[in-house]
Amino acid sequence: MKAPVFESTRFRLIPFTKSESKIFHEINTDKFVRKFLWDNESITLSLAKEMLMRNERYFLDDKFGLWKIILNNTEIIGYAGLWYFFNEPQPQLIYVLLKDYTGKGYATEASKIIINYAFTKLQFQYLVAAIDEPNITSQKVAERLGMKFFRTKKINNNPLLFYRIDKINTR
């Protein structure tokens, strides 16, 4: 199976490739993005390249990874997908947008597509998203997706809120 591409009326979701490490690095070092995603640290270009190589392997082996969100076939505004974090047993839902594109429903819309794919094609029974406690905007996105808060866990001395949605609750 080839890595899936998704289209909505507003954007396309296309898997990131290792050749796009520069734009992936730019997104992840953006001050707004890194505040919660990277505990306000800048990642290196080397780490961005490593992540996208891993992304290609995930798509090849597991049929999931990170999809860039593209407006007007040219403008990359962020990404969404499924990624392994914190030694959890399965990948977590992740959604990332540059600041100018927040509050417009893109994260919710992209995440709905990813959730549907995870439940219908990958046969996941549930999905989890971990969100920094101060990140109220992402908490609201999770709630709009039908995810429910189920635990708090401290990781790197930061409280993370874990949200979950079960396949049975999306039918």
Contacts in CASP RR format, 6 or more apart in sequence:
PFRMAT RR
TARGET T0000
AUTHOR 0000-0000-0000
METHOD contacts of the structure
MODEL  1
MKAPVFESTRFRLIPFTKSESKIFHEINTDKFVRKFLWDNESITLSLAKE
MLMRNERYFLDDKFGLWKIILNNTEIIGYAGLWYFFNEPQPQLIYVLLKD
YTGKGYATEASKIIINYAFTKLQFQYLVAAIDEPNITSQKVAERLGMKFF
RTKKINNNPLLFYRIDKINTR
1 63 0 8 1.000
3 15 0 8 1.000
3 59 0 8 1.000
3 60 0 8 1.000
3 63 0 8 1.000
4 15 0 8 1.000
4 63 0 8 1.000
4 117 0 8 1.000
4 121 0 8 1.000
5 12 0 8 1.000
5 13 0 8 1.000
5 14 0 8 1.000
5 15 0 8 1.000
6 12 0 8 1.000
6 13 0 8 1.000
6 67 0 8 1.000
6 113 0 8 1.000
6 117 0 8 1.000
7 13 0 8 1.000
8 109 0 8 1.000
8 110 0 8 1.000
8 113 0 8 1.000
10 71 0 8 1.000
10 106 0 8 1.000
10 109 0 8 1.000
11 69 0 8 1.000
11 70 0 8 1.000
11 71 0 8 1.000
11 77 0 8 1.000
11 106 0 8 1.000
11 109 0 8 1.000
11 110 0 8 1.000
12 69 0 8 1.000
12 70 0 8 1.000
12 73 0 8 1.000
13 67 0 8 1.000
13 68 0 8 1.000
13 69 0 8 1.000
13 70 0 8 1.000
13 80 0 8 1.000
13 110 0 8 1.000
13 113 0 8 1.000
13 114 0 8 1.000
14 67 0 8 1.000
14 68 0 8 1.000
14 70 0 8 1.000
15 55 0 8 1.000
15 56 0 8 1.000
15 59 0 8 1.000
15 65 0 8 1.000
15 66 0 8 1.000
15 67 0 8 1.000
15 68 0 8 1.000
16 24 0 8 1.000
16 52 0 8 1.000
16 55 0 8 1.000
16 65 0 8 1.000
16 66 0 8 1.000
16 67 0 8 1.000
16 68 0 8 1.000
16 79 0 8 1.000
17 52 0 8 1.000
17 55 0 8 1.000
17 56 0 8 1.000
18 49 0 8 1.000
18 52 0 8 1.000
18 53 0 8 1.000
18 55 0 8 1.000
18 56 0 8 1.000
20 52 0 8 1.000
20 68 0 8 1.000
21 45 0 8 1.000
21 48 0 8 1.000
21 49 0 8 1.000
21 52 0 8 1.000
22 45 0 8 1.000
22 48 0 8 1.000
23 68 0 8 1.000
23 76 0 8 1.000
24 48 0 8 1.000
24 51 0 8 1.000
24 52 0 8 1.000
24 79 0 8 1.000
25 43 0 8 1.000
25 44 0 8 1.000
25 45 0 8 1.000
25 48 0 8 1.000
27 33 0 8 1.000
27 76 0 8 1.000
27 78 0 8 1.000
27 79 0 8 1.000
27 96 0 8 1.000
27 98 0 8 1.000
28 34 0 8 1.000
28 37 0 8 1.000
28 38 0 8 1.000
28 43 0 8 1.000
28 48 0 8 1.000
28 96 0 8 1.000
29 42 0 8 1.000
29 43 0 8 1.000
30 98 0 8 1.000
30 99 0 8 1.000
32 98 0 8 1.000
32 99 0 8 1.000
33 96 0 8 1.000
33 97 0 8 1.000
33 98 0 8 1.000
33 99 0 8 1.000
34 40 0 8 1.000
34 41 0 8 1.000
34 42 0 8 1.000
34 43 0 8 1.000
36 131 0 8 1.000
36 132 0 8 1.000
36 134 0 8 1.000
36 135 0 8 1.000
36 138 0 8 1.000
37 96 0 8 1.000
39 156 0 8 1.000
39 158 0 8 1.000
51 66 0 8 1.000
55 65 0 8 1.000
55 66 0 8 1.000
58 64 0 8 1.000
58 65 0 8 1.000
58 82 0 8 1.000
58 83 0 8 1.000
58 91 0 8 1.000
59 65 0 8 1.000
62 91 0 8 1.000
63 121 0 8 1.000
63 122 0 8 1.000
64 81 0 8 1.000
64 82 0 8 1.000
64 91 0 8 1.000
64 117 0 8 1.000
64 118 0 8 1.000
64 122 0 8 1.000
65 81 0 8 1.000
65 82 0 8 1.000
65 83 0 8 1.000
65 91 0 8 1.000
66 79 0 8 1.000
66 80 0 8 1.000
66 81 0 8 1.000
66 83 0 8 1.000
66 94 0 8 1.000
67 79 0 8 1.000
67 80 0 8 1.000
67 81 0 8 1.000
67 110 0 8 1.000
67 114 0 8 1.000
68 76 0 8 1.000
68 78 0 8 1.000
68 79 0 8 1.000
69 76 0 8 1.000
69 77 0 8 1.000
69 78 0 8 1.000
69 79 0 8 1.000
69 80 0 8 1.000
69 97 0 8 1.000
69 106 0 8 1.000
69 110 0 8 1.000
70 76 0 8 1.000
70 77 0 8 1.000
71 77 0 8 1.000
71 101 0 8 1.000
77 97 0 8 1.000
77 98 0 8 1.000
77 100 0 8 1.000
77 101 0 8 1.000
77 106 0 8 1.000
78 96 0 8 1.000
78 97 0 8 1.000
78 98 0 8 1.000
78 101 0 8 1.000
79 94 0 8 1.000
79 95 0 8 1.000
79 96 0 8 1.000
80 93 0 8 1.000
80 94 0 8 1.000
80 95 0 8 1.000
80 96 0 8 1.000
80 107 0 8 1.000
80 110 0 8 1.000
80 111 0 8 1.000
80 113 0 8 1.000
80 114 0 8 1.000
81 93 0 8 1.000
81 94 0 8 1.000
81 95 0 8 1.000
81 110 0 8 1.000
81 111 0 8 1.000
81 114 0 8 1.000
82 91 0 8 1.000
82 92 0 8 1.000
82 93 0 8 1.000
82 94 0 8 1.000
82 114 0 8 1.000
82 118 0 8 1.000
82 127 0 8 1.000
83 91 0 8 1.000
83 92 0 8 1.000
83 94 0 8 1.000
84 90 0 8 1.000
84 91 0 8 1.000
84 92 0 8 1.000
85 91 0 8 1.000
85 92 0 8 1.000
85 94 0 8 1.000
85 130 0 8 1.000
86 130 0 8 1.000
86 153 0 8 1.000
86 155 0 8 1.000
86 160 0 8 1.000
88 128 0 8 1.000
90 124 0 8 1.000
90 128 0 8 1.000
92 127 0 8 1.000
92 128 0 8 1.000
92 129 0 8 1.000
92 130 0 8 1.000
93 111 0 8 1.000
93 114 0 8 1.000
93 115 0 8 1.000
93 118 0 8 1.000
93 127 0 8 1.000
93 128 0 8 1.000
93 129 0 8 1.000
93 145 0 8 1.000
94 129 0 8 1.000
95 107 0 8 1.000
95 110 0 8 1.000
95 111 0 8 1.000
95 129 0 8 1.000
95 138 0 8 1.000
95 141 0 8 1.000
97 106 0 8 1.000
97 107 0 8 1.000
102 137 0 8 1.000
103 137 0 8 1.000
107 138 0 8 1.000
107 141 0 8 1.000
108 141 0 8 1.000
108 144 0 8 1.000
108 145 0 8 1.000
111 141 0 8 1.000
111 145 0 8 1.000
112 145 0 8 1.000
115 127 0 8 1.000
115 145 0 8 1.000
115 165 0 8 1.000
115 170 0 8 1.000
116 170 0 8 1.000
118 124 0 8 1.000
118 127 0 8 1.000
119 127 0 8 1.000
119 167 0 8 1.000
119 170 0 8 1.000
124 167 0 8 1.000
125 166 0 8 1.000
125 167 0 8 1.000
125 168 0 8 1.000
126 164 0 8 1.000
126 165 0 8 1.000
126 166 0 8 1.000
126 167 0 8 1.000
127 147 0 8 1.000
127 164 0 8 1.000
127 165 0 8 1.000
128 162 0 8 1.000
128 163 0 8 1.000
128 164 0 8 1.000
129 138 0 8 1.000
129 142 0 8 1.000
129 147 0 8 1.000
129 162 0 8 1.000
129 163 0 8 1.000
129 164 0 8 1.000
130 153 0 8 1.000
130 155 0 8 1.000
130 160 0 8 1.000
130 161 0 8 1.000
130 162 0 8 1.000
130 163 0 8 1.000
131 138 0 8 1.000
131 139 0 8 1.000
131 142 0 8 1.000
131 160 0 8 1.000
131 161 0 8 1.000
131 162 0 8 1.000
131 163 0 8 1.000
132 138 0 8 1.000
132 158 0 8 1.000
132 159 0 8 1.000
132 160 0 8 1.000
132 161 0 8 1.000
133 152 0 8 1.000
133 158 0 8 1.000
133 159 0 8 1.000
133 160 0 8 1.000
133 161 0 8 1.000
139 149 0 8 1.000
139 161 0 8 1.000
139 163 0 8 1.000
142 163 0 8 1.000
143 163 0 8 1.000
145 165 0 8 1.000
146 165 0 8 1.000
146 169 0 8 1.000
147 163 0 8 1.000
147 164 0 8 1.000
147 165 0 8 1.000
148 163 0 8 1.000
148 164 0 8 1.000
148 165 0 8 1.000
149 161 0 8 1.000
149 162 0 8 1.000
149 163 0 8 1.000
150 162 0 8 1.000
150 163 0 8 1.000
150 164 0 8 1.000
151 161 0 8 1.000
151 162 0 8 1.000
152 159 0 8 1.000
152 160 0 8 1.000
152 161 0 8 1.000
152 162 0 8 1.000
153 159 0 8 1.000
153 160 0 8 1.000
153 162 0 8 1.000
154 160 0 8 1.000
END
